[in-house]
């Protein structure tokens, strides 16, 4: 490929982050969350590199198929469970675990022909009010699963934290307490901690932890970056300068002429834009690194190009490397400029880009 915009995936950084997760939660099994194409990093390459995890979490059957087709033989959990009775045969064939979070899924199990027992995880709604049974329903749902001939006996319990990214969250304390109280009498493996829970809420590590964002080297805690927790970004979005223009004071730049030069100045054109995954709503002043020098986005991002203020780097040349986010420029910083979250930026990287792997593959 000749277009300079590209994505670098650092597999050594990925495994470093896994080692940090083991340091945070040394007594827990690790279920790596690889839904949404492993947060934009490539589900097959990420799973193949994570030989040290105990299982993988995905959102749908299609993602589970990708893992099995890539030769991944470890436990795979469908985090939203089965959507229809037609999925049950594939769930059995692929040896998938399923989350049971609603009564309608019992109907699916009852209507399906089950030839080998399915591993189930019963989900408690501990306060997020998205998926899961109410606390008053857990005992009956547990009994229903235990009695079902198509369900394996080693049922697990899980829930999901809504505000663990806030270290002093009263809601998280309530969720942890509720989960503990409701599941106290059940002999089962339990899981509650997401990335933020792993870092900030040691009491919720339990038998399994489910890291997502931190696995990819991004902070799950508000106001922090990956480096604060010894994590290393796995993805870098890079490109190059493809043009430099010396403009006059008052010259407008970009679509809508929304930004004008405050003085005579050099403007750089970068071969990357919202068609590649850079956020269109990132405003003028967003930091961009050119050859390691801090410069600023000016004007509106185009589909394929960005315009940047080069006054801070008058020695810039066409072909100079540009970092849009990565180790030296955390994606958390770009997300704040764009008034969004790192998840959205990582998942939004376009597949037209060349993806280059660095580090050992597995």
C-alpha positions as a Markdown table, in Angstrom:
| # | Residue | x | y | z |
|---|---|---|---|---|
| 1 | Unk | 0.0 | 0.0 | 0.0 |
| 2 | Unk | 1.3 | 3.5 | -0.8 |
| 3 | Unk | -1.0 | 5.7 | 1.2 |
| 4 | Unk | 1.0 | 6.7 | 4.3 |
| 5 | Unk | -1.9 | 6.4 | 6.8 |
| 6 | Unk | -1.5 | 3.2 | 8.8 |
| 7 | Unk | -2.2 | 1.5 | 12.0 |
| 8 | Unk | 0.6 | -0.1 | 14.1 |
| 9 | Unk | -0.3 | -2.9 | 16.4 |
| 10 | Unk | 2.3 | -3.6 | 19.1 |
| 11 | Unk | 1.9 | -7.2 | 20.3 |
| 12 | Unk | 4.7 | -6.9 | 22.8 |
| 13 | Unk | 2.8 | -4.0 | 24.4 |
| 14 | Unk | -0.3 | -6.2 | 24.5 |
| 15 | Unk | 1.5 | -8.9 | 26.4 |
| 16 | Unk | 3.0 | -6.3 | 28.7 |
| 17 | Unk | -0.5 | -5.1 | 29.6 |
| 18 | Unk | -1.6 | -8.7 | 30.2 |
| 19 | Unk | 1.3 | -9.0 | 32.7 |
| 20 | Unk | 0.1 | -5.8 | 34.4 |
| 21 | Unk | -3.4 | -7.3 | 34.7 |
| 22 | Unk | -1.9 | -10.4 | 36.4 |
| 23 | Unk | -0.1 | -8.1 | 38.8 |
| 24 | Unk | -3.3 | -6.3 | 39.7 |
| 25 | Unk | -5.3 | -9.5 | 40.0 |
| 26 | Unk | -2.9 | -12.3 | 40.7 |
| 27 | Unk | -5.5 | -14.8 | 42.0 |
| 28 | Unk | -8.1 | -14.4 | 39.3 |
| 29 | Unk | -8.5 | -16.1 | 35.9 |
| 30 | Unk | -8.5 | -13.7 | 33.0 |
| 31 | Unk | -11.2 | -13.4 | 30.3 |
| 32 | Unk | -9.9 | -11.1 | 27.6 |
| 33 | Unk | -12.7 | -9.1 | 26.1 |
| 34 | Unk | -12.2 | -9.1 | 22.3 |
| 35 | Unk | -15.6 | -7.9 | 21.1 |
| 36 | Unk | -15.9 | -5.3 | 18.4 |
| 37 | Unk | -12.9 | -6.7 | 16.5 |
| 38 | Unk | -10.8 | -6.5 | 19.7 |
| 39 | Unk | -11.7 | -2.8 | 20.1 |
| 40 | Unk | -10.5 | -2.2 | 16.5 |
| 41 | Unk | -7.2 | -4.0 | 16.9 |
| 42 | Unk | -8.1 | -7.2 | 15.0 |
| 43 | Unk | -9.8 | -10.0 | 16.9 |
| 44 | Unk | -7.8 | -12.9 | 15.4 |
| 45 | Unk | -4.3 | -11.3 | 15.8 |
| 46 | Unk | -5.1 | -10.2 | 19.4 |
| 47 | Unk | -6.5 | -13.5 | 20.5 |
| 48 | Unk | -3.6 | -15.4 | 18.9 |
| 49 | Unk | -1.1 | -13.2 | 20.8 |
| 50 | Unk | -2.9 | -13.7 | 24.1 |
| 51 | Unk | -1.7 | -17.2 | 24.8 |
| 52 | Unk | -1.7 | -16.5 | 28.6 |
| 53 | Unk | -5.3 | -15.8 | 29.1 |
| 54 | Unk | -8.0 | -18.2 | 30.3 |
| 55 | Unk | -10.8 | -17.3 | 27.9 |
| 56 | Unk | -12.2 | -14.7 | 25.7 |
| 57 | Unk | -15.4 | -12.6 | 25.8 |
| 58 | Unk | -17.3 | -11.7 | 22.6 |
| 59 | Unk | -20.6 | -10.0 | 21.9 |
| 60 | Unk | -22.0 | -12.3 | 19.2 |
| 61 | Unk | -21.8 | -15.7 | 17.5 |
| 62 | Unk | -20.0 | -14.2 | 14.5 |
| 63 | Unk | -17.1 | -13.0 | 16.7 |
| 64 | Unk | -16.9 | -16.5 | 18.3 |
| 65 | Unk | -16.7 | -18.1 | 14.8 |
| 66 | Unk | -13.8 | -15.8 | 13.9 |
| 67 | Unk | -11.9 | -17.0 | 16.9 |
| 68 | Unk | -12.5 | -20.7 | 16.3 |
| 69 | Unk | -11.6 | -20.3 | 12.6 |
| 70 | Unk | -8.4 | -18.7 | 13.7 |
| 71 | Unk | -7.6 | -21.8 | 15.7 |
| 72 | Unk | -8.4 | -20.4 | 19.2 |
| 73 | Unk | -9.3 | -23.4 | 21.4 |
| 74 | Unk | -9.9 | -21.7 | 24.7 |
| 75 | Unk | -13.1 | -20.8 | 26.5 |
| 76 | Unk | -15.2 | -18.3 | 24.6 |
| 77 | Unk | -18.1 | -16.6 | 26.4 |
| 78 | Unk | -21.1 | -15.0 | 24.5 |
| 79 | Unk | -21.6 | -12.0 | 26.7 |
| 80 | Unk | -25.1 | -11.3 | 25.6 |
| 81 | Unk | -26.0 | -15.0 | 25.4 |
| 82 | Unk | -28.0 | -16.6 | 22.6 |
| 83 | Unk | -30.3 | -14.3 | 20.6 |
| 84 | Unk | -32.4 | -17.1 | 19.0 |
| 85 | Unk | -33.0 | -20.8 | 19.0 |
| 86 | Unk | -31.3 | -21.1 | 15.6 |
| 87 | Unk | -28.0 | -20.2 | 17.3 |
| 88 | Unk | -28.0 | -23.1 | 19.8 |
| 89 | Unk | -26.6 | -25.7 | 17.4 |
| 90 | Unk | -23.6 | -23.5 | 16.5 |
| 91 | Unk | -23.1 | -22.7 | 20.2 |
| 92 | Unk | -22.8 | -26.4 | 20.8 |
| 93 | Unk | -20.6 | -27.1 | 17.8 |
| 94 | Unk | -18.2 | -24.3 | 18.7 |
| 95 | Unk | -18.2 | -25.2 | 22.4 |
| 96 | Unk | -19.2 | -21.7 | 23.6 |
| 97 | Unk | -20.2 | -20.6 | 27.1 |
| 98 | Unk | -23.3 | -18.4 | 27.2 |
| 99 | Unk | -24.6 | -15.6 | 29.5 |
| 100 | Unk | -28.2 | -16.1 | 30.6 |
| 101 | Unk | -29.6 | -12.8 | 31.5 |
| 102 | Unk | -33.4 | -13.0 | 30.7 |
| 103 | Unk | -36.2 | -15.4 | 31.0 |
| 104 | Unk | -36.7 | -15.6 | 27.2 |
| 105 | Unk | -33.4 | -17.4 | 27.0 |
| 106 | Unk | -34.8 | -20.3 | 29.0 |
| 107 | Unk | -37.4 | -20.6 | 26.3 |
| 108 | Unk | -34.7 | -20.8 | 23.7 |
| 109 | Unk | -32.9 | -23.5 | 25.6 |
| 110 | Unk | -36.2 | -25.4 | 26.0 |
| 111 | Unk | -37.0 | -25.2 | 22.3 |
| 112 | Unk | -33.6 | -26.3 | 21.2 |
| 113 | Unk | -32.2 | -29.8 | 20.6 |
| 114 | Unk | -29.3 | -29.9 | 22.9 |
| 115 | Unk | -26.9 | -32.9 | 22.4 |
| 116 | Unk | -24.1 | -31.7 | 24.7 |
| 117 | Unk | -24.6 | -29.6 | 27.8 |
| 118 | Unk | -24.0 | -25.9 | 27.5 |
| 119 | Unk | -21.8 | -24.0 | 30.0 |
| 120 | Unk | -23.9 | -21.1 | 31.4 |
| 121 | Unk | -23.1 | -17.9 | 33.3 |
| 122 | Unk | -26.1 | -16.4 | 35.2 |
| 123 | Unk | -26.1 | -12.7 | 35.1 |
| 124 | Unk | -27.3 | -10.5 | 38.0 |
| 125 | Unk | -28.4 | -6.9 | 37.4 |
| 126 | Unk | -26.6 | -5.3 | 40.3 |
| 127 | Unk | -27.7 | -1.8 | 39.4 |
| 128 | Unk | -26.7 | -1.0 | 35.8 |
| 129 | Unk | -30.2 | -1.9 | 34.7 |
| 130 | Unk | -29.1 | -3.2 | 31.3 |
| 131 | Unk | -28.9 | -7.0 | 31.2 |
| 132 | Unk | -29.4 | -9.4 | 34.0 |
| 133 | Unk | -31.9 | -10.8 | 36.5 |
| 134 | Unk | -33.0 | -8.8 | 39.5 |
| 135 | Unk | -31.7 | -9.8 | 42.9 |
| 136 | Unk | -35.1 | -11.2 | 43.8 |
| 137 | Unk | -35.0 | -13.4 | 40.7 |
| 138 | Unk | -31.5 | -14.9 | 41.0 |
| 139 | Unk | -32.4 | -17.9 | 43.3 |
| 140 | Unk | -35.2 | -19.1 | 41.0 |
| 141 | Unk | -33.2 | -18.5 | 37.9 |
| 142 | Unk | -30.3 | -20.5 | 39.4 |
| 143 | Unk | -32.6 | -23.4 | 40.3 |
| 144 | Unk | -34.1 | -23.3 | 36.8 |
| 145 | Unk | -30.6 | -23.6 | 35.2 |
| 146 | Unk | -29.5 | -26.3 | 37.6 |
| 147 | Unk | -32.6 | -28.4 | 36.7 |
| 148 | Unk | -32.2 | -27.9 | 32.9 |
| 149 | Unk | -30.8 | -31.1 | 31.3 |
| 150 | Unk | -29.2 | -29.0 | 28.5 |
| 151 | Unk | -27.1 | -26.9 | 30.9 |
| 152 | Unk | -23.8 | -28.1 | 32.4 |
| 153 | Unk | -23.6 | -28.3 | 36.2 |
| 154 | Unk | -20.7 | -25.8 | 36.6 |
| 155 | Unk | -22.8 | -22.6 | 36.4 |
| 156 | Unk | -21.0 | -19.3 | 37.0 |
| 157 | Unk | -22.3 | -16.0 | 38.2 |
| 158 | Unk | -21.4 | -12.5 | 36.9 |
| 159 | Unk | -22.5 | -8.9 | 36.8 |
| 160 | Unk | -21.2 | -5.7 | 35.3 |
| 161 | Unk | -20.1 | -2.4 | 37.0 |
| 162 | Unk | -21.5 | 0.8 | 35.7 |
| 163 | Unk | -19.2 | 3.4 | 37.3 |
| 164 | Unk | -16.0 | 1.7 | 38.3 |
| 165 | Unk | -14.1 | 4.3 | 36.3 |
| 166 | Unk | -14.9 | 6.7 | 39.2 |
| 167 | Unk | -12.6 | 5.6 | 42.1 |
| 168 | Unk | -14.9 | 6.9 | 44.8 |
| 169 | Unk | -18.2 | 5.8 | 43.2 |
| 170 | Unk | -21.0 | 5.2 | 45.7 |
| 171 | Unk | -22.8 | 3.2 | 43.0 |
| 172 | Unk | -19.9 | 0.8 | 42.6 |
| 173 | Unk | -19.7 | 0.2 | 46.3 |
| 174 | Unk | -23.4 | -0.7 | 46.3 |
| 175 | Unk | -23.0 | -3.0 | 43.3 |
| 176 | Unk | -20.2 | -4.9 | 44.9 |
| 177 | Unk | -22.1 | -5.2 | 48.1 |
| 178 | Unk | -25.3 | -6.4 | 46.4 |
| 179 | Unk | -23.4 | -8.9 | 44.2 |
| 180 | Unk | -21.6 | -10.3 | 47.3 |
| 181 | Unk | -24.8 | -10.6 | 49.3 |
| 182 | Unk | -27.0 | -12.1 | 46.5 |
| 183 | Unk | -24.4 | -14.7 | 45.5 |
| 184 | Unk | -23.0 | -15.5 | 48.9 |
| 185 | Unk | -24.8 | -18.9 | 49.2 |
| 186 | Unk | -23.9 | -20.2 | 45.7 |
| 187 | Unk | -21.0 | -22.5 | 45.2 |
| 188 | Unk | -19.9 | -21.1 | 41.9 |
| 189 | Unk | -17.1 | -19.2 | 40.2 |
| 190 | Unk | -17.9 | -15.5 | 40.1 |
| 191 | Unk | -17.0 | -12.5 | 37.9 |
| 192 | Unk | -17.5 | -8.8 | 38.4 |
| 193 | Unk | -14.4 | -6.7 | 37.6 |
| 194 | Unk | -14.0 | -5.0 | 34.3 |
| 195 | Unk | -10.8 | -3.0 | 33.5 |
| 196 | Unk | -11.7 | -0.2 | 35.9 |
| 197 | Unk | -12.7 | -2.7 | 38.6 |
| 198 | Unk | -9.3 | -4.5 | 38.2 |
| 199 | Unk | -7.4 | -1.2 | 38.8 |
| 200 | Unk | -9.5 | 0.6 | 41.3 |
| 201 | Unk | -11.7 | -2.0 | 43.1 |
| 202 | Unk | -9.6 | -4.9 | 44.4 |
| 203 | Unk | -12.5 | -6.3 | 46.4 |
| 204 | Unk | -14.3 | -7.2 | 43.2 |
| 205 | Unk | -11.6 | -9.3 | 41.5 |
| 206 | Unk | -13.1 | -12.6 | 42.5 |
| 207 | Unk | -12.6 | -15.8 | 40.4 |
| 208 | Unk | -12.6 | -14.1 | 37.0 |
| 209 | Unk | -11.7 | -10.6 | 35.8 |
| 210 | Unk | -12.8 | -9.3 | 32.4 |
| 211 | Unk | -10.2 | -6.8 | 31.1 |
| 212 | Unk | -11.1 | -4.9 | 28.0 |
| 213 | Unk | -9.8 | -1.3 | 27.6 |
| 214 | Unk | -6.7 | -1.7 | 29.8 |
| 215 | Unk | -5.6 | -4.8 | 27.8 |
| 216 | Unk | -5.1 | -2.5 | 24.8 |
| 217 | Unk | -3.1 | 0.0 | 26.9 |
| 218 | Unk | -5.7 | 2.6 | 27.6 |
| 219 | Unk | -6.7 | 3.9 | 31.0 |
| 220 | Unk | -10.2 | 3.0 | 32.1 |
| 221 | Unk | -10.1 | 5.5 | 35.0 |
| 222 | Unk | -11.3 | 9.1 | 34.4 |
| 223 | Unk | -8.6 | 11.7 | 34.3 |
| 224 | Unk | -5.7 | 9.2 | 33.9 |
| 225 | Unk | -3.7 | 7.9 | 31.0 |
| 226 | Unk | -2.3 | 4.4 | 30.5 |
| 227 | Unk | 1.2 | 5.4 | 31.7 |
| 228 | Unk | -0.3 | 6.2 | 35.2 |
| 229 | Unk | -1.0 | 2.4 | 35.6 |
| 230 | Unk | 2.1 | 1.1 | 33.8 |
| 231 | Unk | 0.1 | 0.2 | 30.7 |
| 232 | Unk | 1.5 | 0.6 | 27.1 |
| 233 | Unk | -0.7 | 1.5 | 24.1 |
| 234 | Unk | -1.1 | -1.3 | 21.6 |
| 235 | Unk | -2.4 | 0.8 | 18.7 |
| 236 | Unk | -0.8 | 3.7 | 17.0 |
| 237 | Unk | -2.5 | 5.7 | 14.3 |
| 238 | Unk | 0.2 | 7.2 | 12.1 |
| 239 | Unk | 0.6 | 9.0 | 8.8 |
| 240 | Unk | 2.8 | 11.6 | 7.1 |
| 241 | Unk | 2.9 | 15.2 | 5.9 |
| 242 | Unk | 2.0 | 15.2 | 2.2 |
| 243 | Unk | 2.0 | 19.0 | 1.7 |
| 244 | Unk | 3.2 | 22.2 | 3.3 |
| 245 | Unk | 1.6 | 25.6 | 2.5 |
| 246 | Unk | 2.9 | 29.0 | 3.5 |
| 247 | Unk | -0.3 | 31.0 | 4.0 |
| 248 | Unk | -1.0 | 34.7 | 4.8 |
| 249 | Unk | -2.7 | 36.2 | 7.7 |
| 250 | Unk | -6.5 | 35.9 | 7.2 |
| 251 | Unk | -6.3 | 33.0 | 4.8 |
| 252 | Unk | -9.1 | 30.4 | 5.6 |
| 253 | Unk | -8.3 | 26.7 | 6.0 |
| 254 | Unk | -10.5 | 23.7 | 5.3 |
| 255 | Unk | -14.2 | 23.1 | 4.7 |
| 256 | Unk | -16.5 | 25.9 | 5.8 |
| 257 | Unk | -13.6 | 28.3 | 6.2 |
| 258 | Unk | -14.1 | 27.9 | 10.0 |
| 259 | Unk | -10.5 | 28.7 | 10.9 |
| 260 | Unk | -8.3 | 31.5 | 9.5 |
| 261 | Unk | -4.6 | 32.1 | 9.9 |
| 262 | Unk | -4.0 | 34.6 | 12.7 |
| 263 | Unk | -0.7 | 35.5 | 11.0 |
| 264 | Unk | 1.6 | 34.5 | 8.1 |
| 265 | Unk | 2.3 | 30.8 | 8.9 |
| 266 | Unk | 3.0 | 27.3 | 7.6 |
| 267 | Unk | 0.2 | 24.8 | 7.4 |
| 268 | Unk | 0.8 | 21.1 | 7.0 |
| 269 | Unk | -1.5 | 18.6 | 5.3 |
| 270 | Unk | -1.6 | 15.1 | 6.8 |
| 271 | Unk | -2.8 | 12.1 | 4.8 |
| 272 | Unk | -5.5 | 11.0 | 7.3 |
| 273 | Unk | -9.0 | 12.0 | 8.2 |
| 274 | Unk | -12.4 | 10.9 | 9.5 |
| 275 | Unk | -12.5 | 8.3 | 6.7 |
| 276 | Unk | -9.6 | 6.6 | 8.6 |
| 277 | Unk | -11.1 | 7.0 | 12.0 |
| 278 | Unk | -9.8 | 10.3 | 13.2 |
| 279 | Unk | -12.7 | 12.1 | 14.9 |
| 280 | Unk | -14.3 | 14.8 | 12.7 |
| 281 | Unk | -15.5 | 16.6 | 15.8 |
| 282 | Unk | -12.0 | 17.1 | 17.2 |
| 283 | Unk | -11.6 | 20.8 | 17.4 |
| 284 | Unk | -8.8 | 23.2 | 16.4 |
| 285 | Unk | -6.1 | 23.0 | 19.0 |
| 286 | Unk | -6.1 | 19.2 | 19.2 |
| 287 | Unk | -2.5 | 18.0 | 19.6 |
| 288 | Unk | -0.8 | 16.2 | 16.7 |
| 289 | Unk | 2.8 | 15.1 | 16.8 |
| 290 | Unk | 4.9 | 15.8 | 13.7 |
| 291 | Unk | 8.3 | 14.1 | 13.9 |
| 292 | Unk | 7.8 | 14.1 | 17.6 |
| 293 | Unk | 7.1 | 17.8 | 17.8 |
| 294 | Unk | 3.8 | 19.0 | 19.3 |
| 295 | Unk | 1.6 | 20.8 | 16.7 |
| 296 | Unk | -2.1 | 21.5 | 16.5 |
| 297 | Unk | -5.0 | 20.6 | 14.3 |
| 298 | Unk | -6.6 | 23.6 | 12.7 |
| 299 | Unk | -9.9 | 23.7 | 10.8 |
| 300 | Unk | -12.2 | 20.8 | 10.2 |
| 301 | Unk | -11.0 | 17.3 | 9.7 |
| 302 | Unk | -11.7 | 16.1 | 6.1 |
| 303 | Unk | -12.4 | 12.5 | 5.1 |
| 304 | Unk | -8.8 | 11.9 | 4.0 |
| 305 | Unk | -6.8 | 14.8 | 5.2 |
| 306 | Unk | -6.1 | 17.0 | 8.3 |
| 307 | Unk | -4.6 | 20.5 | 8.4 |
| 308 | Unk | -2.2 | 21.4 | 11.1 |
| 309 | Unk | -0.4 | 24.4 | 12.5 |
| 310 | Unk | 3.3 | 24.1 | 11.9 |
| 311 | Unk | 4.5 | 27.3 | 13.6 |
| 312 | Unk | 5.9 | 25.1 | 16.4 |
| 313 | Unk | 7.9 | 23.1 | 13.9 |
| 314 | Unk | 9.2 | 25.4 | 11.1 |
| 315 | Unk | 11.7 | 22.8 | 10.0 |
| 316 | Unk | 8.9 | 20.4 | 9.0 |
| 317 | Unk | 9.3 | 18.6 | 5.6 |
| 318 | Unk | 7.0 | 16.6 | 3.3 |
| 319 | Unk | 7.3 | 13.0 | 4.4 |
| 320 | Unk | 7.8 | 13.7 | 8.1 |
| 321 | Unk | 6.0 | 11.1 | 10.3 |
| 322 | Unk | 2.8 | 12.2 | 12.0 |
| 323 | Unk | 1.4 | 10.5 | 15.1 |
| 324 | Unk | -2.4 | 10.9 | 15.6 |
| 325 | Unk | -2.4 | 8.8 | 18.7 |
| 326 | Unk | -0.1 | 6.2 | 20.3 |
| 327 | Unk | 2.5 | 5.8 | 23.0 |
| 328 | Unk | 3.8 | 9.4 | 22.8 |
| 329 | Unk | 0.2 | 10.8 | 22.3 |
| 330 | Unk | -2.3 | 8.8 | 24.3 |
| 331 | Unk | -5.7 | 8.2 | 22.7 |
| 332 | Unk | -7.2 | 9.3 | 26.0 |
| 333 | Unk | -5.9 | 12.8 | 25.2 |
| 334 | Unk | -7.4 | 12.9 | 21.7 |
| 335 | Unk | -10.7 | 11.6 | 23.1 |
| 336 | Unk | -10.9 | 14.5 | 25.5 |
| 337 | Unk | -10.3 | 17.0 | 22.6 |
| 338 | Unk | -13.1 | 15.3 | 20.7 |
| 339 | Unk | -15.5 | 15.1 | 23.6 |
| 340 | Unk | -15.7 | 11.3 | 23.3 |
| 341 | Unk | -14.2 | 8.2 | 24.9 |
| 342 | Unk | -11.2 | 6.1 | 23.8 |
| 343 | Unk | -13.4 | 3.1 | 23.1 |
| 344 | Unk | -15.1 | 5.0 | 20.2 |
| 345 | Unk | -11.9 | 6.1 | 18.6 |
| 346 | Unk | -10.3 | 2.6 | 18.8 |
| 347 | Unk | -13.3 | 0.9 | 17.5 |
| 348 | Unk | -13.8 | 3.5 | 14.7 |
| 349 | Unk | -10.4 | 2.9 | 13.0 |
| 350 | Unk | -11.2 | 2.1 | 9.4 |
| 351 | Unk | -10.3 | -1.2 | 7.8 |
| 352 | Unk | -9.1 | 0.5 | 4.6 |
| 353 | Unk | -5.9 | 1.3 | 6.5 |
| 354 | Unk | -2.9 | -1.0 | 6.4 |
| 355 | Unk | -2.4 | -2.7 | 9.8 |
| 356 | Unk | 1.2 | -3.5 | 10.6 |
| 357 | Unk | 2.1 | -5.9 | 13.5 |
| 358 | Unk | 5.2 | -5.3 | 15.6 |
| 359 | Unk | 6.5 | -7.6 | 18.2 |
| 360 | Unk | 6.3 | -11.4 | 18.5 |
| 361 | Unk | 3.0 | -12.8 | 17.1 |
| 362 | Unk | 2.4 | -15.3 | 19.8 |
